[in-house]
Amino acid sequence: MDTGKVVLGALAGVAVGAVLGILFAPDKGLNTRRKISKTGEDFTQDLKDKFEDFIESISQKFEDVKDEVVDYTDQAQAEQKEKRDSK
């Protein structure tokens, strides 16, 4: 299973549990709405943070692959030059 899906599922479960806990807690409607709003904001921020981490991870992997390709290309060109020079 994809790690991103597991994290997203866990975050969604935590958010749903928090909202249900708030809804069933004995409190005034205004306070309950504020708590739900705060929980939603926290959940949104967590998702943004996870998404930014994911994008950063993908960007880093892309840079690593790009560097490997450049190194491989440089190496292949050097080998090709050596073969031409040895003839």
Secondary structure, DSSP 4 states (H G I P E B T S, - for coil): --HHHHHHHHHHHHHHHHHHHHHHS---HHHHHHHHHHHHHHHHHHHHHHHHHHHHHHHHHHHHHHHHHHHHHHHHHHHHHHHHHH-
